[in-house]
Amino acid sequence: MKVKNLKATTVALLSILPMFVFSQAKQPNIILIMADDMGYSDVGCYGGEIQTPNIDQLAAGGIKFKQFYNAARCCPTRASLMTGLYPHQAGMGWMAAADMGRPAYSGNLNKTSVTIAEVLQAAGYDTYMTGKWHLTNERKIDGNVTDNWPKQRGFNRYFGIIPGGANYYTPELYSDNKRYKAPENFYLTNAISDTSVKFIDQHFSKQPDKPMFMYVAYTSPHWPLHALQKDIDKYKTLYKKGWDEIRKERFERQRKLGFFAGNMVMSPRDSVIKAWDDLPQDRKDEMTMRMAIYAAQIDIMDQGIGRIIAKLKAEKQLDNTLIFFLSDNGACAEFVSSGP
């Protein structure tokens, strides 16, 4: 079977998937997991101090990339990831916030591109998505125009948020094509993980021999900084040493992991950022808490990935599952206003 419109792109992994999938006697399950606005050195296997044992375990048993390129922002990267095309070819040269009146900048995943979910459906896969879509123009979302939501672009089942970000406790949720308010005692990252586990359970209970493709698009650790208190408490003391020391420690761990040559010198701190020791104590306290919340967001995501792995093991599917983990654009470079 020939697959059209898939070629080498900013996310090169996709170009090898169709060849692999269609050449195997037993088609593998595929789980594609993406973090949002996460710096690559945040996770333990890339030198970070945040507790990510499940991601680290995947890295230890798989392949880690030392050079990896994406489209540097949410929507363009997601467009490439879903289609195997450069983002401009898929209509997402910028963001979903606006239609700029040109095909490459429509802010909407176009119909001349084919998604990986549509291709894999044609290859006999059931397809599932949980998490952030962010490939539909915001005016369409506001108008409840569903022609370009996950269900319409190749996914059998969907749960998450169609826009690019949301309050983690009180988001507007989307289940297939239905929109509704989040229930009480809700936390988005856990809901994405738990629904992923639920989809795996439902799939293999009904059709254990049929392969599945699942795209798990976490919003974590995208702003706003929202995490559960028990997870924040793990990190409240750790970050009191400040960002200069944290940065130095990460660099040294990365050197030991072999990411850099032994004579590599750490780049200077960004001149816009003050030295930690020059901050007044109240600012240090605020920034320590912010870093702790951010770390907790990633920690909670890793816990959810652990539940997904455990479910695959329970279904005896782990050894027949390709799992990819990546971040959409690296650490967030946007200005985010202060506030409680």
N, C-alpha and C positions, 0 to 999 in steps of 0.2 A: 504494500500500500504506500503510495506516495503522499507526502504531507506538504502541501503548499503553504507559502507565506511564513515558514519557519526558517530562520537563518541566524548566523552569528550576530549577536547584539551585545548591548551592555550587560545582559545577563546570559552569558554564554552557555550556562548549564542546560538551558531549554533546548538548544539545538541538538543535544545528544539524546534527549529523552525519547523522542518518537522512534529513533532507530533502535534503541534498547528495548523499548516496550514491544515493538512489533516483531522483534527477532527472537523473543523468548518463548519456549514451549509453555511455560506457566507465567502469565503476565504478572509482574510485581505490583503491589500496592504502592502508591506514591503519596507521601505527606510532605507538603511544602509549607514551612513555618516561617513567618516573617515578623520581625519586631519593627517598631515604628520610632524613628528618631533616636536610635540607640547607637552610641559610639562603639566602635569595634573592640576597644580595650576595656569595655565595661564588664564583659563576661570573664570568668575565671580562666578559661582555656586560651584567652588572648591577653592575659596579664592583669585582669581586673581583680579587685578585692571583694566584689559582690558575690554572694553565695549562689552559684549556678551549677550544682552537681549534675543535673540531668543533661544540660547542654554540654558540659565538660565530658560527660560519659559518651555522648554521641561523637564528640570530637576525637576522643581517645580511640574509639573503635572505627573511625572513618577517615576522612580527608579534610585537612584545614587549608584554606587558601591564604597565602601571604600577599597576593595581589589580586584585587577583585574590584571591578568597576560597576557603577550604577549611574543613574541619571540625575543624582544629586537632590531630587525632591520627590515628595510623595507620589503625585499623579504620574509624572513621566516614568518613574521606575516601575510603578505598578502596570502601566500600559505595556512596557517592554516585557515585563515578567509574564503577563497574561497572553501576549500575542507573538513574542519572539521577534518583534519589529523594533526599529528605532521609534521613540515616542512620537515624533512628528508624523511618521507614516501612519500611526494609529490614531491621529487626531489630538494627541495630548502633548503638544510642544511646551505647554506651560501647565497651569492648574485648572481644576474643574470650576474655579470661581467665576470664570467669564468665557463667553464665546467672542473671540476677537475678529470674527468675520472671515477667517481664512481656514481652509481645511486642516492645516497642520496645527491650528490653535483654536479648535472648536470647544475645547474643554469637555469633550465627550468621546468616549471610545467609539471609533467609527465602525460602520458595518462592512467596510472593505477589508477589515482585518478579521482573523479567525482566532478565537481564544483557545488556550490549551485545553480548557474544559470541553469545548465543542469538538476538538480533535479527538480527545480521549473518549468522549461519548461514542464517537463513530468507531472507535477501536474496541468497544465492548465494556467500557468502564462505567460504573456509577460515580457521579461527581458530587462533591459536597464542598461548601464553603462556610467558614465561620469568621466573623470579625469585620474589618474595615474594607469597604469596596473602593470608594473615592475615585470612581471612573465615570461618573455620571454628572453632567452639568448641574450646578446647584439650583438653577431655575427649574429644571426638570424635577429635581427632588422636591422642591417647594410645591410644585404643581402636581405631585404624585404621579408623574408620567413614568411608567415602569418599563418602557421599551428597552432600556439599557441597564437594567438591574441584573444581579447575578443569575436569577432564574431565567432571564431572557438571553443570557450569554453563556449557556451551556452547563449550568449547575442544577442538579436535580433537587438539592435542598440547600437552603441558606438561612443563616442567623447572624445578625450583627448590626452594624451601622452603615448606611449608605454614604453619608458625608464623611469628611476627613477627620473629625474629632468630636469628642463629647465628654460631658461630665461622667465620671466613672460610676457614680452612685445613682444618678437620675437621668440617664440618657433616653432619647427616643429610640426605640428598637425596631428592627425589621426582621420578620420571620417569613421567608419566601417573599411574597409581595404585600404582606400585611404590616402596617405600622401601628405601634402602640407604645404607651408609656411603661417604663421599667417598674417592676413591683417593688415593694418595700424590702429592706435588707439586701439590696442588690449591689454587686460589684462587677463591673464589666469584664475585667480580665478573667475572673473565675467563671463567669458565664460563658465566655468564649471557650475556655478549656473544657468545662463540663458538657457543653453542647457538642464539642468535638468528640468527646468520649461517648456521648449518647448516640451520635451518628454512626460511630464505629460499631457500637453494640447492635443497633438496629440493622445495619448493613449485613453483618456476618450472622446474625440470628435468622435472617430471611434467605440469604444467598451466600453461603460460606465459600463457594468456589468462584465467585465473581470478583474481579479486581475492583479496587476503589481508588479514586484520586480525591485527596482532601487538601484544600488551601486554607491554612489557619493564619489569618492576618490580624495579629494582636495590635491593639492601639498602644499598648505599653512599649516604652515609657514616655510616649508623647504627652505633652502638657494637656490638661492641667495636672499639677502634682497632687495626685490622690492615691492614697494607699491605706491599708488596714493597719490599725495601731500596733497589733502584735508583731507585724513585720517591720514597721518603722523602728520599734524598740530595739531590734537587733543591731541597728546601725547608728543610733543616736550618739554613742561615744566614739565610734570609729572615726567619724569625720571631723572631730574636734581638732585633729592635727592640721586640718586645712588643705586647700587644694594644691599648694606648692609641694608639700610632702607627699600627698597622694599621687601626684603626677610623677614625682621622682621614683616612688616605689613601683609604680606601674612600669615605668621605663626599664628599671632594673630587672623586673620579672620577665619582661618581653625579651630583654637581652639574653637571659638565661634560657628562655624557650627557643631561642635561635631565630627570632624575627629580624634581628639586626646583626651587622658585622660587629665584632668585638670592639672596634675602635669608633663605633658610631657615637656621636655626641648629641645629647638632647637639645632640641631647639629652644630658644629663649621663650619665656612666658609671653603671651600676647600682651602688647603694651597697653591695651585698653583695660586689661584686668589688673587690679591692684594686687600687690604682694599681700599674702594672707596676714602677715605680721603687722602690716600697716592699717588693718581694719580696726575700727572701734569694737569693743566687746559685744555690743548689741547686734552689730552687723555680723560678726562671727557666729553668734548664736543663731541668727536667722538663716545664714547660709549653711551652717551645719545641719539644721533641720531640713532644709531643702534638699541637700545631698542625701540625707537619710531617707527621705520620702522617695526620691528618685531611685535609690538603690532598692528600696522595698518593692517598687513597681516591677523591677526586673526580677527580683527574687520570687515574687508571686507568679509571674509569667513562667519562670523555670519550674516552679512547683506544678503548674498546670501541664507543662510539657512532660513532666514525670508521670502524671496521670494518664496522658495519652500513650506513652511508652508502655506503662503497666497494662493498659487495656489491650494493646496489640499483643503483648506477651500472653495475657489471659486467653486471647482468641487464637493463640499459636500462629500469629501472623507476622511477628516482628522480623523473623529471618527472611521473609518474603516482602519486605517493605523498604523502599527507598525513602529516606528522610533527609530533607534539606533544611538548613536553618540559615537565615540571612537577615540583614537589616535593610530597610528601604533606602536610606540615604546617609547613614552615619549620624553623628551627633547633631542636634538641632542648632542652627546658627541664627535663628530668628530672635528678635527682641521680644521677650515675654514680660508684660508689666508686673510690677509687684502688687501684693495684696495678701489678705489673710489666707 
